[in-house]
Amino acid sequence: MEWVTCVRCGVDRLGFDDPGVTNWASLWGLFRAGPLSGVRGMVANWDVYAWLRQRGAETIKHPGGTLYAHLCRVHDRLGGLGLDTDVQLAGLAHAVYGTDGFDVVLLDRTNRAPLRSLIDEPAEHLVYLYGACDRRRTWRRLADTGEFVNRFTNLVETLSRAQLRPFVDLSIVNELDVVEQDPAVADRHGAYLRALFSSWVSVASPQVTHDAQRVLGVASSS
């Protein structure tokens, strides 16, 4: 085992056999969730990295390089913030069904079993929620109402508290990565994201809010 630089993600990673294993910040985040959780996350990661490459994520352009690199960074950032393994795994696969902001599909949402078998049901469900979110009709009132508009079905549901926080955390971390990788996005959407994430302070994890404060200057209370 040695430190190597992942040519795909451009970050330092622990050099096991697979070049896509987690970096130290993510590894620490996994074990903060508990040894068994950490081991499960590490093993699942190796499979998911390979699967994403097989689905062509390395060939798809995205701010900061490729979609694969973006997925890796989001995963690692969630790990560095100490979020649960399920949230980290969802971060690694969050764009698999496409999203309202990046509608490139790696796996048809009518065939969710392959992803579920890789990352387990809780993480896969979060990936589905993230991809299904109609942002225009959901984001602004989400913290107040918990109402979620599914762009795939056009149905409205109310997220539980247990669903809401992981969804919000993943949404914030995704946008922070895009903003950091593409200054033009910050110029165009920075004010909107600051206002939005400030309204989510009551439902986001504190460490995620602090990260948003650092990057965007989000208010500490809504």
C-alpha positions as CSV (number, residue, x, y, z in Angstrom):
1,M,0.0,0.0,0.0
2,E,1.4,3.4,-0.9
3,W,0.2,6.9,-1.7
4,V,-0.6,7.4,-5.4
5,T,-2.2,10.2,-7.4
6,C,-5.3,9.1,-9.2
7,V,-5.0,10.2,-12.8
8,R,-8.8,10.1,-13.1
9,C,-9.7,12.3,-10.2
10,G,-6.5,14.3,-9.8
11,V,-6.3,13.7,-6.0
12,D,-4.1,11.6,-3.7
13,R,-5.4,8.2,-3.0
14,L,-4.3,5.1,-1.1
15,G,-2.7,2.8,-3.6
16,F,-4.4,-0.6,-3.4
17,D,-4.9,-2.6,-6.5
18,D,-7.7,-0.3,-7.8
19,P,-6.8,3.3,-8.6
20,G,-10.2,4.5,-7.5
21,V,-10.1,3.7,-3.8
22,T,-10.9,6.5,-1.4
23,N,-8.5,9.2,-0.3
24,W,-7.5,9.6,3.3
25,A,-10.2,12.1,4.1
26,S,-12.9,9.8,2.8
27,L,-11.3,6.8,4.6
28,W,-11.4,8.7,7.9
29,G,-15.0,9.6,7.2
30,L,-15.9,5.9,6.7
31,F,-14.3,4.8,9.9
32,R,-15.9,7.6,11.9
33,A,-19.2,5.9,11.0
34,G,-17.9,2.7,12.7
35,P,-15.5,-0.1,11.7
36,L,-18.0,-2.4,10.0
37,S,-19.6,0.5,8.2
38,G,-16.1,1.6,7.0
39,V,-15.2,-1.8,5.7
40,R,-18.5,-2.1,3.9
41,G,-18.0,1.3,2.3
42,M,-14.5,0.5,1.2
43,V,-15.4,-2.8,-0.5
44,A,-18.5,-1.2,-2.2
45,N,-16.4,1.7,-3.4
46,W,-14.0,-0.6,-5.3
47,D,-16.9,-2.1,-7.2
48,V,-18.7,1.2,-7.8
49,Y,-15.5,2.9,-9.2
50,A,-15.1,0.1,-11.7
51,W,-18.8,0.0,-12.6
52,L,-18.8,3.8,-13.2
53,R,-15.9,3.5,-15.5
54,Q,-17.6,0.7,-17.4
55,R,-20.7,2.8,-17.8
56,G,-18.5,5.5,-19.5
57,A,-18.4,8.1,-16.7
58,E,-14.7,8.9,-17.5
59,T,-15.7,9.9,-21.1
60,I,-18.4,12.4,-20.1
61,K,-17.3,16.0,-19.8
62,H,-18.3,17.9,-16.6
63,P,-17.0,21.0,-14.8
64,G,-13.5,20.1,-13.5
65,G,-12.9,17.5,-16.1
66,T,-15.1,14.4,-16.3
67,L,-18.3,13.2,-14.7
68,Y,-16.2,10.4,-13.1
69,A,-13.9,12.9,-11.5
70,H,-16.8,14.9,-10.2
71,L,-18.4,11.9,-8.7
72,C,-15.2,11.0,-6.9
73,R,-14.8,14.5,-5.5
74,V,-18.3,14.6,-4.2
75,H,-17.9,11.2,-2.6
76,D,-14.6,12.2,-1.0
77,R,-16.0,15.5,0.2
78,L,-18.9,13.8,1.9
79,G,-16.4,11.4,3.6
80,G,-14.2,14.2,4.7
81,L,-17.2,15.9,6.3
82,G,-17.8,12.7,8.2
83,L,-21.2,11.8,6.7
84,D,-22.6,8.3,6.8
85,T,-21.4,5.6,4.5
86,D,-24.7,5.4,2.7
87,V,-24.5,9.1,1.9
88,Q,-20.9,8.8,0.7
89,L,-21.9,5.9,-1.6
90,A,-24.9,7.9,-2.9
91,G,-22.5,10.7,-3.6
92,L,-20.3,8.4,-5.6
93,A,-23.3,7.4,-7.8
94,H,-25.5,10.5,-7.5
95,A,-25.8,11.2,-11.2
96,V,-26.4,7.6,-12.4
97,Y,-30.0,8.2,-13.2
98,G,-29.3,11.7,-14.5
99,T,-30.2,14.9,-12.6
100,D,-32.3,18.0,-13.2
101,G,-29.1,19.9,-13.7
102,F,-27.1,17.3,-15.7
103,D,-29.4,14.9,-17.6
104,V,-26.9,12.3,-18.8
105,V,-28.1,8.8,-17.8
106,L,-25.7,6.0,-16.9
107,L,-28.4,3.6,-16.0
108,D,-32.1,3.6,-16.9
109,R,-34.2,4.3,-13.8
110,T,-36.6,1.5,-14.7
111,N,-33.7,-0.9,-14.0
112,R,-32.5,0.1,-10.6
113,A,-31.5,-3.4,-9.4
114,P,-27.9,-3.2,-10.6
115,L,-27.1,-0.1,-8.6
116,R,-29.0,-1.3,-5.6
117,S,-26.9,-4.5,-5.6
118,L,-23.7,-2.4,-5.6
119,I,-24.5,0.1,-2.9
120,D,-27.5,-1.3,-1.1
121,E,-31.0,0.0,-0.9
122,P,-30.6,3.1,1.4
123,A,-27.9,4.6,-0.8
124,E,-29.6,3.7,-4.0
125,H,-32.8,5.3,-2.8
126,L,-31.0,8.5,-2.1
127,V,-29.5,8.4,-5.6
128,Y,-33.0,8.0,-7.0
129,L,-34.3,10.9,-5.0
130,Y,-31.4,13.1,-6.1
131,G,-32.0,12.3,-9.7
132,A,-35.8,12.5,-9.5
133,C,-35.8,16.0,-7.9
134,D,-37.6,18.7,-9.8
135,R,-35.4,21.5,-8.5
136,R,-37.5,24.4,-9.6
137,R,-40.5,23.1,-7.8
138,T,-38.8,21.6,-4.8
139,W,-35.7,23.5,-3.6
140,R,-37.1,26.8,-2.5
141,R,-39.7,25.5,-0.1
142,L,-38.1,22.3,0.9
143,A,-36.9,23.2,4.4
144,D,-40.3,24.7,5.2
145,T,-42.6,22.0,3.8
146,G,-40.5,18.9,3.1
147,E,-42.4,18.6,-0.1
148,F,-40.5,16.9,-3.0
149,V,-41.6,17.0,-6.6
150,N,-40.6,13.9,-8.6
151,R,-39.7,15.0,-12.1
152,F,-40.0,11.4,-13.3
153,T,-43.5,10.8,-12.1
154,N,-44.8,14.4,-11.5
155,L,-45.9,13.3,-8.1
156,V,-45.4,15.2,-4.8
157,E,-44.3,13.5,-1.7
158,T,-43.2,14.7,1.8
159,L,-39.7,13.6,2.8
160,S,-39.2,12.4,6.3
161,R,-36.6,14.0,8.5
162,A,-34.4,11.0,8.0
163,Q,-34.7,11.4,4.2
164,L,-34.4,15.2,4.2
165,R,-31.0,15.7,5.8
166,P,-29.1,13.3,3.5
167,F,-30.8,14.7,0.5
168,V,-30.0,18.3,1.4
169,D,-26.4,17.4,2.4
170,L,-25.8,15.7,-1.0
171,S,-27.4,18.6,-2.9
172,I,-25.2,21.2,-1.2
173,V,-22.0,19.2,-1.6
174,N,-22.7,18.6,-5.3
175,E,-23.2,22.3,-6.0
176,L,-20.1,23.3,-3.9
177,D,-18.0,21.1,-6.1
178,V,-19.4,22.5,-9.3
179,V,-18.9,26.1,-8.1
180,E,-15.3,25.4,-7.1
181,Q,-14.5,23.8,-10.4
182,D,-16.2,26.4,-12.6
183,P,-16.0,30.0,-11.5
184,A,-18.6,31.0,-14.1
185,V,-21.2,29.0,-12.3
186,A,-20.4,30.9,-9.1
187,D,-20.7,34.2,-11.0
188,R,-24.1,33.2,-12.5
189,H,-25.7,31.3,-9.6
190,G,-23.7,32.2,-6.4
191,A,-26.3,34.6,-5.0
192,Y,-29.1,32.1,-5.6
193,L,-27.2,29.3,-4.0
194,R,-26.2,31.4,-1.0
195,A,-29.9,32.3,-0.4
196,L,-31.0,28.7,-1.0
197,F,-28.4,27.1,1.3
198,S,-29.1,29.7,4.0
199,S,-32.7,28.6,3.9
200,W,-31.6,25.0,4.4
201,V,-29.5,25.6,7.5
202,S,-32.1,24.1,9.8
203,V,-32.2,20.8,7.9
204,A,-28.6,20.4,6.7
205,S,-25.8,18.8,8.8
206,P,-23.8,21.5,10.6
207,Q,-20.5,20.6,9.0
208,V,-22.0,20.8,5.5
209,T,-23.4,24.3,6.3
210,H,-19.9,25.3,7.5
211,D,-18.5,24.1,4.2
212,A,-21.1,26.2,2.3
213,Q,-20.2,29.2,4.5
214,R,-16.5,28.8,3.6
215,V,-17.2,28.5,-0.2
216,L,-20.2,30.7,-0.7
217,G,-20.6,32.8,2.5
218,V,-23.9,31.1,3.5
219,A,-25.6,32.7,6.5
220,S,-25.4,30.7,9.7
221,S,-29.1,30.8,10.3
222,S,-32.1,31.2,8.0
